[in-house]
Amino acid sequence: MAATVAAAPRSNQDPGVASPRHRTWVIPLTAAAVMVLYAASAVLVARDQSGSDFHRRTAAAIAEGHLDIRPVPAELRTLPDPYDAGSNLDVRVDRDVQDLAYRNGRLYSAHGLTIPLLLVPSELAFGTSPPNWVITLVAACAGVAAAAWTLVQIRRRFLCDLPDWTTAAAVAAVGLCGPMWVVVSVGNGYEAAVAVGFALSMTGAALLLRSTERLGSTDPDRSLERARAAAGSAVLGLAVGARPTMVVTAILLAVIAAVVVARRGSRPTASLIADLLAVAGPFVVVGICIAVANAVRFGSPTEFGFGFQLSVWDMTTYPQGRLSYLAPNLLDHLAAIPGHRSSFPWITLRPTIGGDRPSVHTSEPMIGLIFSAPVLVVGAVAALPSGRAPWARARGLGTAVAAAATTGALLLVLVSWPFNTSSLRYTADGAPLLLLAAAGAWLTVRSDAPLASGTGAGTGGRRLDRAWLVALAVGIAVTAAVQVPT
């Protein structure tokens, strides 16, 4: 992602001198508008909070000094096979244990512990925690703020001759195109985990980007800002505790480490080792803590509890991780066609596709990214045929765009592999990084041919601008429309 940027030629314009085209208030105003729309969706769109309070229940358990959720229903203990979806149905529904993990006579959340740990202070102070829809809303807003910070850093460091409205349009794309806005409108326990993963991954990336500021300067003391790098690394580690798929963001740390090594210069080996420890150490330490917690709860450092869930299928025998799941799931994430309705706004999420066995592909209500985020197509079209010229002027930004696109794509693959089902909240894991990559490609390529007067883009840039703005408007309209209750 943008956090992988370490060094690149700066724009010809001094970033300390404001152009008449710069209206810096436009960017925070856009981010604030996104947050207002998120809040409107969270408050106005109906939701069902029943059976999804596993984050709060785990936080309460930790506050009491244990990891398991108590009490365990006696009916569950007496079942011959507690994982059989037919025999445990009444217990799951009536005793509020749906989607909890059950192992060795104890109940746990089938998620990492990042969110519960964040909720523990509230449990200790007030004896309760915010509901899932509040967690989702606050986390999504924090993610938008971090993404805006990342985009502002990109413009200031690499593309400072661009007008601020372009960065604002990129912020709007990350916030309002794709699944995150819809995730906020649902706001249950799973959506809370997705939103927190989004917030932590964006914040970690922004911190890492900021930590590389001096590496790209002409200062003879070019070095990594270790405190910020360590904070970013730790935050990315915590993101894994919210969404296990976020382990893929280790790619960003690897790229940062490679850049630090490449720009070592004459610095002593001890300084280089300290930089690398700042980049990778906190992520590894947090990862070890997550692995220990998993081993204590579920007997394996890589098991977050999904294999022990009390669900609509027997998850202990579910055939996880088959290559045959990839194609239909990825097709849904990218190109699921929205459903039709007879009244305004005439489109909705594609209805649920159900099945009674894991061998049948299923899907929760969906819409593909090419419909909810067509700016991704504009970004790809901008980058692929543009040749090397724009990227030669901003090599670090090119690396960032490539890393963001790769990480986002791998996230979509990772969420498509374990189960024979697709969900819009799974799409939300990879979509923000892909949107940042698309925005970076658009901004880089459209800046390659400015007018001599410095007041705007050339012909190619104006075409790209029009394409981006049209795609942005379509994506926002579609994403808003599919949230309207049927």
C-alpha positions, 0 to 999 in steps of 0.5 A, a space after each residue: 500500500 502507500 505505506 510501502 513508499 520510502 523514496 521517490 523524486 518529488 514533484 517540481 513544485 515546492 510542497 511548502 508553497 501553496 498553489 492557488 488551486 490548493 484548497 486544503 479544507 476540501 480533503 478533511 471536509 470530504 472525509 467528514 462527509 463520508 463519516 456523516 453518511 456512515 453515521 446516517 446508514 448506521 442510524 437509519 438502516 434497520 439491523 438485527 443485533 441478536 446473537 452477535 455480541 461475542 466481542 462484548 461477551 469475550 471482553 466481559 470474560 477477560 475483565 473477569 480474568 478468563 478467556 471463555 464465555 460463561 455459562 455453558 448451557 447444560 443442554 449443549 454439554 449433554 448432546 452426543 454431537 454438539 457440532 451437528 447442525 440439526 441436533 444443536 439447532 434449539 440450543 444455538 437459537 434459544 440459548 444464544 450460542 450461535 456462531 460461538 466456538 465450543 471446545 473441551 466443554 468451554 465456549 469462546 468467540 470464534 475471532 481474535 482478541 483485538 476487539 475484546 481487549 479494546 473493549 475491556 476498559 469499558 467493561 471495567 469502568 461501566 460493566 458493559 461495552 458499546 453495541 456492535 453497530 457503534 464499534 463498526 461505525 467508529 472503526 469505519 470512520 477511523 479507517 477513512 481518516 487514516 486512508 485520508 491521511 495516507 492519500 494526503 501524504 502521497 500528494 504532499 510527497 510525490 504529487 504536490 502539483 495536483 489540486 486538492 480536489 483530486 485527493 478529495 475524490 480519492 478519499 471519497 472513492 475509498 470511503 463510499 465506493 465498494 462494501 465498507 459503507 454497506 458494512 456500516 449499514 449492517 453493523 453486526 458482530 462480524 461487520 465490527 471485526 471487518 471495520 476494526 480490521 479496516 481501521 487498524 490496517 489503514 492506520 498502520 499503513 499511514 504510520 509506516 508511510 510517515 516513518 519513511 519521510 526522511 528516507 526519501 529526502 536529501 538529508 544526509 541523516 536519512 533514516 527511518 523514524 523508528 517509533 512511527 515504524 514500530 507503532 505501524 507494525 504493532 497496529 498491523 499486528 493487531 489488525 490480524 487479531 481482528 481479521 486473520 486475513 490481515 496477516 497478508 499485510 506483512 507484505 507491506 512490512 517486507 517492502 519497507 524492510 527491503 527499502 530500508 536495506 536498499 537505502 542503507 548507504 554508509 550507515 553502520 550495521 547496528 543501525 540497520 538492524 535497529 531499523 529492521 527490528 522496528 519494522 518487523 519486531 512489533 508485528 512478530 511479537 503481536 503475532 506470537 501473542 495471537 498464536 499463544 491465545 489461539 493455542 490456549 483456546 483451540 489447541 493450535 496457533 493458527 486456529 481462531 475458532 472457525 473450526 469449532 463453531 456452532 453453525 448451520 454446518 458441522 464446522 469440525 467436518 467442513 472441507 475447508 481450503 479447497 481450490 475449487 472454492 476460489 473461482 466462484 467466490 472471486 467471481 462473486 466478489 468482483 462481478 456479482 450482479 445486483 438484484 432488481 426491485 420494482 420500486 426506487 432505487 430499482 436495484 438491491 444486493 443480489 439475494 442470498 444463494 443457499 445450499 444444504 451442504 458445503 459442496 454447494 456454493 452459497 452466497 450472502 447478499 452480494 454485489 461485485 466490485 465492478 458495480 459498486 466501485 467502478 473506479 477500480 476499472 479506471 485505475 487499472 486502465 490508467 496504470 496498465 497502458 501508461 508505460 513507464 514514464 509516470 512511474 519513472 518520475 515517482 518510483 516509490 509511489 509506483 512501488 506503493 501502488 503495486 504493493 497495495 494492488 498485490 496485497 488487496 488482491 491476495 486478501 480477496 484470494 485469501 477470503 475466497 479460499 477457506 469456505 464455499 461461500 461468499 459475503 460482502 463483508 469478505 470483499 471489504 477485506 481487500 477492497 480498501 487497498 485495491 481502491 487506494 491502489 486505483 487512486 494512486 494510479 489515477 493521480 500518478 498518471 493524470 499528473 504526468 502531463 500538466 499544462 504549461 501554466 500549471 493550472 490543470 492536467 493536459 488532455 489525457 489528464 482531463 479524460 482520466 479526470 472525467 472517467 474517474 469522476 463519472 465512475 465515482 458518481 456511479 459507484 457512490 450511487 450504486 453503493 447507496 442504492 443497495 442499502 435501501 431496505 426492500 
